[in-house]
Amino acid sequence: MTPKDIAAVLPLTAEHKEWLEQIRLELVKRMLITTRGNQSEAARQLGIHRRTIQTMLEQPVRRKPGM
């Protein structure tokens, strides 16, 4: 389920969207640990495209001021 899927059902604030993206990224990172860095296998197990994982990992980490 993507943030867009959730937004179609529930109204989300920018803060909610950021929080969901952080959770998605954490899930991907944990799956990459489980699959020993194999992006194709991680994508298969998560039910997403391998390119989605690559795009997520290419994005800069967003941090709130003071963190």
C-alpha positions in Angstrom: 0.0 0.0 0.0 1.4 3.3 -1.0 0.8 6.7 0.6 -1.4 7.6 -2.4 -3.6 4.6 -1.7 -4.0 5.7 1.9 -4.6 9.3 0.9 -7.5 8.1 -1.3 -9.2 6.8 1.8 -8.0 9.2 4.6 -7.2 12.9 4.5 -3.5 13.1 5.3 -1.5 16.1 6.4 2.0 16.7 5.2 3.3 15.4 8.5 1.4 12.2 8.1 2.7 11.7 4.5 6.3 12.2 5.8 5.8 9.7 8.6 4.4 7.1 6.2 7.4 7.6 3.8 9.7 7.1 6.8 8.0 3.9 7.7 8.1 2.7 4.0 11.8 3.4 3.9 12.5 1.6 7.1 10.6 -1.4 5.9 12.7 -1.4 2.7 16.0 -1.1 4.6 15.0 -4.0 6.9 14.1 -6.1 4.0 17.4 -5.3 2.3 19.2 -6.5 5.5 17.1 -9.7 5.4 18.0 -10.3 1.7 21.6 -9.3 2.2 21.3 -6.3 -0.1 19.6 -8.1 -2.9 17.2 -5.4 -4.2 15.4 -7.7 -6.6 14.6 -10.2 -3.8 13.6 -7.4 -1.4 11.3 -5.9 -4.0 9.8 -9.3 -4.7 9.1 -10.0 -1.0 7.6 -6.5 -0.5 5.5 -6.7 -3.6 7.0 -3.6 -5.2 9.2 -2.9 -8.2 13.0 -3.0 -7.9 13.2 0.5 -9.3 11.0 1.7 -6.4 13.6 0.6 -4.0 16.4 2.2 -6.0 14.4 5.5 -6.2 13.8 5.5 -2.4 17.4 4.9 -1.7 18.6 7.7 -4.0 16.4 10.3 -2.3 18.2 12.5 0.3 17.3 11.9 3.9 14.9 14.5 5.2 15.4 15.6 8.7 13.5 18.0 10.8 15.5 21.0 12.2 17.2 20.2 15.4 17.6 16.5 14.7 
